[in-house]
Amino acid sequence: DDTPSDNDNTTADVTDDDIPVVQFPNAVAPTAGDIIREFSGDRLVYDETMEDWRTHNGTDYSCTQGDTIFCIRDGTVTNVFEDGLMGWSVSVKHSDGIVSTYSGLSATAVVKKGDVLKMGDAVGTAGGSAIAESNQPYHVHVSVTKDGKYIDVKSLF
């Protein structure tokens, strides 16, 4: 019988409302996407865009243009800016000396300096604006500092 049943798999449009926020006890992931490039700490890694060896001070999460990027913890927006290499970015100050910066965002601001955000609130949308990482698959770059020193965002989860 070729009659479709209620159990047939069909495709549907997926919206940001359909994407779950991946929550951990102390933080949420900035996107539901996979990590495509790890934080390297002091270890040099080859950068395909810049064609040299350098450290990677953040973690790159795969996403699609326009995806909502989530604040990893409660905090206050300290800066919304365009960086010549990392594109449109938002920095958020959290407790315990932690600052998270989300780069490669859309130029259309979702937040402004002084906004108070809760864990999981939108900081922006993915925009692919990071020239320094343009040879990589579409992603958002998330860097985190503690007391001014870069740390791996995964250490917060």
C-alpha positions as CSV (number, residue, x, y, z in Angstrom):
1,D,0.0,0.0,0.0
2,D,1.5,3.4,-1.1
3,T,-0.8,5.5,1.0
4,P,1.1,7.8,3.4
5,S,0.6,7.1,7.1
6,D,0.7,9.3,10.1
7,N,4.2,7.8,10.9
8,D,5.9,9.0,7.7
9,N,8.9,11.2,8.2
10,T,8.4,14.6,6.7
11,T,10.5,17.7,6.8
12,A,9.4,21.0,8.3
13,D,10.8,24.5,8.6
14,V,12.8,24.8,11.8
15,T,12.8,28.1,13.7
16,D,15.0,29.4,16.6
17,D,12.0,28.5,18.9
18,D,12.6,24.9,18.0
19,I,16.3,24.9,18.9
20,P,16.8,23.8,22.5
21,V,19.0,25.8,24.8
22,V,21.7,23.3,26.0
23,Q,21.8,24.0,29.7
24,F,24.4,23.0,32.3
25,P,24.4,23.7,36.0
26,N,26.5,26.9,35.8
27,A,26.2,27.9,32.1
28,V,24.4,27.3,28.8
29,A,26.0,26.6,25.5
30,P,25.9,29.6,23.2
31,T,24.3,27.6,20.4
32,A,22.9,24.1,19.9
33,G,25.7,23.6,17.3
34,D,28.7,21.3,17.6
35,I,32.1,22.6,18.6
36,I,34.1,22.8,15.3
37,R,37.3,24.4,16.7
38,E,38.5,24.0,20.3
39,F,40.2,26.5,22.6
40,S,43.9,25.8,22.3
41,G,45.3,27.5,25.4
42,D,49.1,28.0,24.9
43,R,49.2,25.3,22.2
44,L,49.8,26.6,18.6
45,V,47.3,25.4,16.0
46,Y,47.3,26.0,12.3
47,D,44.9,28.7,11.2
48,E,43.5,28.0,7.7
49,T,42.4,31.6,7.1
50,M,45.5,33.4,8.2
51,E,47.7,30.5,6.9
52,D,50.0,30.5,10.0
53,W,50.4,28.9,13.4
54,R,48.8,30.7,16.4
55,T,46.8,30.1,19.6
56,H,43.0,29.9,19.4
57,N,41.7,31.9,22.3
58,G,38.1,30.8,22.0
59,T,35.8,28.0,21.0
60,D,34.0,27.9,17.6
61,Y,30.4,26.6,17.6
62,S,28.8,25.7,14.3
63,C,25.6,27.5,13.4
64,T,23.6,28.9,10.6
65,Q,23.3,32.6,9.6
66,G,20.6,34.2,11.7
67,D,20.7,31.6,14.5
68,T,20.2,33.1,18.0
69,I,23.4,33.2,20.1
70,F,22.7,32.7,23.8
71,C,24.4,34.3,26.8
72,I,26.3,31.5,28.7
73,R,25.7,33.0,32.2
74,D,23.9,35.8,33.9
75,G,25.8,39.1,33.3
76,T,25.9,42.7,32.1
77,V,26.7,43.8,28.6
78,T,29.9,45.8,28.7
79,N,30.6,46.4,25.0
80,V,28.9,46.0,21.6
81,F,31.6,46.6,18.9
82,E,33.0,45.8,15.5
83,D,36.4,44.2,15.6
84,G,38.5,44.4,12.4
85,L,39.3,40.7,12.4
86,M,36.5,39.1,14.5
87,G,33.6,41.1,13.2
88,W,30.6,42.2,15.2
89,S,31.0,41.2,18.9
90,V,29.3,41.5,22.3
91,S,31.1,41.3,25.6
92,V,29.3,40.3,28.8
93,K,30.7,40.6,32.3
94,H,29.7,37.8,34.7
95,S,30.5,37.1,38.3
96,D,33.8,35.8,39.6
97,G,35.9,37.9,37.2
98,I,34.5,36.1,34.1
99,V,33.9,37.9,30.8
100,S,32.5,36.2,27.7
101,T,32.8,37.6,24.2
102,Y,30.7,36.4,21.2
103,S,32.2,37.2,17.8
104,G,31.0,36.8,14.2
105,L,27.6,38.2,15.0
106,S,25.2,40.1,12.7
107,A,25.6,43.9,12.6
108,T,22.0,44.2,13.8
109,A,22.4,44.7,17.6
110,V,20.1,42.7,19.8
111,V,21.6,44.1,23.1
112,K,23.3,47.4,24.1
113,K,25.9,48.3,26.7
114,G,24.4,48.1,30.2
115,D,21.8,45.5,29.4
116,V,21.4,42.9,32.2
117,L,21.1,39.4,30.8
118,K,20.1,36.1,32.2
119,M,21.7,32.8,31.3
120,G,20.1,31.8,28.0
121,D,19.1,35.3,26.9
122,A,19.9,36.3,23.3
123,V,23.2,38.3,22.9
124,G,22.8,38.5,19.1
125,T,22.4,36.5,15.9
126,A,25.0,34.7,13.9
127,G,26.2,36.9,11.1
128,G,29.5,35.4,9.8
129,S,31.3,38.7,10.2
130,A,34.6,37.3,11.4
131,I,37.1,37.9,8.6
132,A,39.9,36.2,10.6
133,E,38.0,32.9,10.5
134,S,36.3,33.2,7.1
135,N,37.8,30.0,5.6
136,Q,36.1,27.9,8.3
137,P,32.6,26.5,8.2
138,Y,29.9,29.0,9.4
139,H,30.2,29.5,13.2
140,V,30.3,31.8,16.2
141,H,33.5,32.4,18.1
142,V,33.1,32.5,21.9
143,S,36.1,33.6,24.0
144,V,36.1,33.7,27.8
145,T,38.5,35.4,30.2
146,K,38.8,35.0,34.0
147,D,40.6,37.9,35.7
148,G,41.9,38.9,32.2
149,K,43.3,35.5,31.3
150,Y,41.8,33.4,28.5
151,I,40.1,30.2,29.7
152,D,38.3,27.4,27.9
153,V,34.5,28.1,27.9
154,K,33.9,24.4,28.5
155,S,35.5,24.8,32.0
156,L,32.3,26.6,32.9
157,F,30.0,23.7,32.1
